Amino acid sequence: MKATVAIVDDEEHLREAVGEYLELQGFEVFTYRNAQAFREESVGKVIDVAILDVAMPGEDGLSLARFIRKTGGTGIIMATAAGRPIDRIVGLEIGADDYLVKPYELRELLARIKSVLRRVKAAPATAATPAPAAPEGRSLRFGALTLDLDARRLTDAGRGPIELTAMEFDLLQALATRPNRVLSRGQLQEFAHGRTVDESDRSIDIRVTRLRKKIEPDPEHPRFIKTVRGEGYVFVPSGA
């Protein structure tokens, strides 16, 4: 079956151009002129990746991303205007998988879609859907948590499965498989997401904050993911 992509953007020419390009690349494409149209017309459709323009009239892309994140496992790519880093930060905070600055190159968009698809397809089932038994394979334990690298699942001995976005899992895996080693933001972007960024990029900080809220007994005083001032982060499996 073809992977499905939804484009939600109020610019008609952009929707048409991007949609035509992605169809030529083998995707099934749905286009929507705004968030309301998406809410009304996407009911019953399986959407693998949604590309959301942040600055749309009426309900904006960030609000729509919150709605999508609550209702399913769709991958989300935010399209933000140049010079608007706050949009990117908020998008990452609410669980977007990736972001692009408009205007973007179609080939770069294609690469981002494929990357998000790989992560989404491999992501574990959510807490609302019972997950199948994990196959035997590689797993890492720290505290009461078990990170199953093959099933891409994080489980707490007391709470059960912990829901992570695909990007959160990738980041935790990058840290946990390199214990007691200080990793810079750029290294974490490369190890977790396969691309390099300027060290001033703070998107990794946002994801670390989200991860700490899910895995740390006290996120304000982390035991496992520790900050090394001026350097980056280090994963301490002993929680010492």
Secondary structure, DSSP 8 states (H G I E B T S, - for coil): ---EEEEE-S-HHHHHHHHHHHHHTT-EEEEESSHHHHHHH-TT---SEEEEESS-SSS-HHHHHHHHHHH---EEEEEEETT-HHHHHHHHHTT-SEEEEES--HHHHHHHHHHHHHHHHHS---TTS------S--EEEETTEEEETTTTEEEETTTEEE---HHHHHHHHHHHTSTT--B-HHHHHHHHHS----TT--HHHHHHHHHHHHH-SSTTS-SSEEEETTTEEEE-TT--
